[in-house]
Amino acid sequence: MFVLFLHALFVLWVVFGAFLTSSRPVLRRLHIVSLVWVILTELLPWPCPLTVLENWLEARAGVEPYQGGFLLHYLDKLVYPNIPATVLTAAGVLVCLLNLVFYGRQMWIARHR
């Protein structure tokens, strides 16, 4: 249950982290790294370590591990009914890219002051 909670917190961090990083350079860098990581794990065949850990723990507990990603497994039926996985992937990548554009704009403004 803790890993599931940690996974959900990571998703929230990726989506809303920019709101917490405005005056905290270390958190800003961590958030940028998180955004890049999510884009890479969405577009490349890299497994998310938290999903791997969840599946391993479920298998050890005798529960059939789920297939696919965290969002598809836990949120698809609740939040995104009948939306193809590619649309969810594209939406996740888009959210990350918008966050990165936001940071790029902030850096550009700071350099030109």
N, C-alpha and C positions, 0 to 999 in steps of 0.2 A: 504494500500500500504506500510505503514511503517513496518508492521509486516512481510510482504513478503520480504522486503529489509533486515530486521533484520535476518530472517530465512536464506536467501541466504548468508549473511555475516557469520552466524554461520557455515554453510556448508564449506565456504572458510576457516574459522578459523580452523576447524577440519582437513581439508585436508592439509593446508599449514602453520598451526600455528608453527610448529617446526622451520621454518625458521626465526621466529620473537622472539624466546625465548632463544637463545643461551646464552646470558649473563644477562638474566632477570629471576631470580629464581621464582618470584611471577607469572609471565606469564607462565613459564614452568609448575608450579603446576596447574595453571588454565587450561592449555592445556591438561595435563594428566587427570584431572577430566573430562574435556569435552570429551576426547576420551573414557574413561570408560563409561560415560553417554550414548554416542552414541551406543556403543556395547550393553549395557543393553537394550536400547530402541529398538534396531534392533532385538535382540534375545528373549526378553521377551514381553509379551503383554502390555507393558507400553506405553501409548500415549505420544508423544512429546508435551510439553506444548505450543510450538509455533504453532504446527498444530491445537491443540485444540482451541487456541486463534483465529487463522485464520478462522477456521470453524465457531466459534461463531460469529465473526464479519461479515462473509459472510451471515450467517443466519439472523442476525439483519438487514442487508442491503437488504434482500429479494433475495439474490443469493443462488442458490443450493450449499451447502457445498460439497467439493470434498471428496471422499472416499479414504482411503489409506494414504500413507505418502507423504511428500513434494516432494521428488525426483521423485517418481513415477508420481505424478500429473503434475509437472512443467517441468521436464527434460526428462522424458521417451521418448516422441515422438521426441524431438529435438536431444538429445544426444545418447540415447540408444534405437533406434527403434527395436521392436520385440525381446527384451531380457526379459526373465522371471523375475518376481519380486524376486525370490529366488537368482538369479544370481546377481542382484543389491544389495540385502542384503548382500550376501557373499562378494562382492567387497567392500562394505562400511565397513564391519567388518574387512576385510583384510587390508584396508588402515589404519584403526585405530590400528590394531595389529602391523603393520609395524612401525607406529609412536611410539608405546609403546616399541617395540624392540630397536628402535633408542635411546630412552631415557634410557632404561635399559643398553644398551652398553655404553652410555656416563657415567652413574653412575658407572658401573663396572670399566671403564678406570680411572675415577677420584679416586676411592678407591684404586686402585693398583698402583698409582703413588707415 
